[in-house]
Structures are given as structure tokens and as C-alpha cells.
Amino acid sequence: MTGPRNTVGFVGDTAALQCRTNESKWTVYWTKGRVGLNIASSTRGVYEGYPRLSLNDSTDGQFDLVINSTRSEDAGTYACIELFDHSAELVLLGKYIFTNLLLALP
């Protein structure tokens, strides 16, 4: 699992937070903040309430979170997390990377 530690952009622009994985059988999640606010998953897409977000998963192993028309409140720490889901039991075996989104005024 790979991705940059920091993504830098300007308020109002589009930001793409990159996440690459080789584990096709695992579920991938994007969360914001250290408390784990789920905002997207590979099985459900972007959750309701986040109209400016989308996922770019056009190639195998790609799971980028795209934030359109960024706002200052979008800055912060995001995590791309892979979890292995074994039948009905969620096994807490996983990998994760943290990415800081840093935004400046244009």
C-alpha cells in the first residue's frame, strides 16, 4: 500500500489524495481525522453527505480520493485503510497510510 505523506493544493482547486494497493480481496476505506470518520469505501463508494468527493479507481489497485472545490475545512489528516473481511466476521488485520492535505489561499 502506497501514497504520499502530504498533498498540497490551493483552496478552490481539486485535490487528489492517492492510494495504491495490491490486495484486491480487501475492502479499502478513506477516513478523515484520527477518529475515523468514514467518507468512502471500495464497496459503497462515497458516502452520503459528501457531494464534492469522488473516487478515482479507474485502474487496478488505484483508490484515489478526489476533493472538488476544496475548502479550508478540507485540510487535515486522511487515512486510506485496507481491511480484510472474512465472511461475516471483520478481521482486524489491515494496512493503512496517512496523508495530510495542506491547503493555501490562492
Secondary structure in CASP SS format (residue, H / E / C, confidence):
PFRMAT SS
TARGET T0000
AUTHOR 0000-0000-0000
METHOD secondary structure of the structure
MODEL  1
M C 1.00
T E 1.00
G C 1.00
P C 1.00
R C 1.00
N E 1.00
T E 1.00
V E 1.00
G E 1.00
F E 1.00
V C 1.00
G C 1.00
D C 1.00
T C 1.00
A E 1.00
A E 1.00
L E 1.00
Q C 1.00
C C 1.00
R E 1.00
T C 1.00
N C 1.00
E C 1.00
S C 1.00
K C 1.00
W C 1.00
T E 1.00
V E 1.00
Y E 1.00
W E 1.00
T E 1.00
K E 1.00
G C 1.00
R C 1.00
V C 1.00
G C 1.00
L E 1.00
N E 1.00
I E 1.00
A E 1.00
S E 1.00
S C 1.00
T C 1.00
R C 1.00
G E 1.00
V E 1.00
Y C 1.00
E C 1.00
G C 1.00
Y C 1.00
P C 1.00
R C 1.00
L E 1.00
S E 1.00
L E 1.00
N E 1.00
D C 1.00
S C 1.00
T C 1.00
D C 1.00
G C 1.00
Q E 1.00
F C 1.00
D E 1.00
L E 1.00
V E 1.00
I E 1.00
N C 1.00
S C 1.00
T C 1.00
R C 1.00
S H 1.00
E H 1.00
D H 1.00
A C 1.00
G E 1.00
T E 1.00
Y E 1.00
A E 1.00
C E 1.00
I E 1.00
E E 1.00
L E 1.00
F E 1.00
D E 1.00
H E 1.00
S C 1.00
A C 1.00
E E 1.00
L E 1.00
V E 1.00
L E 1.00
L E 1.00
G E 1.00
K E 1.00
Y E 1.00
I E 1.00
F E 1.00
T E 1.00
N E 1.00
L E 1.00
L E 1.00
L E 1.00
A E 1.00
L C 1.00
P C 1.00
END
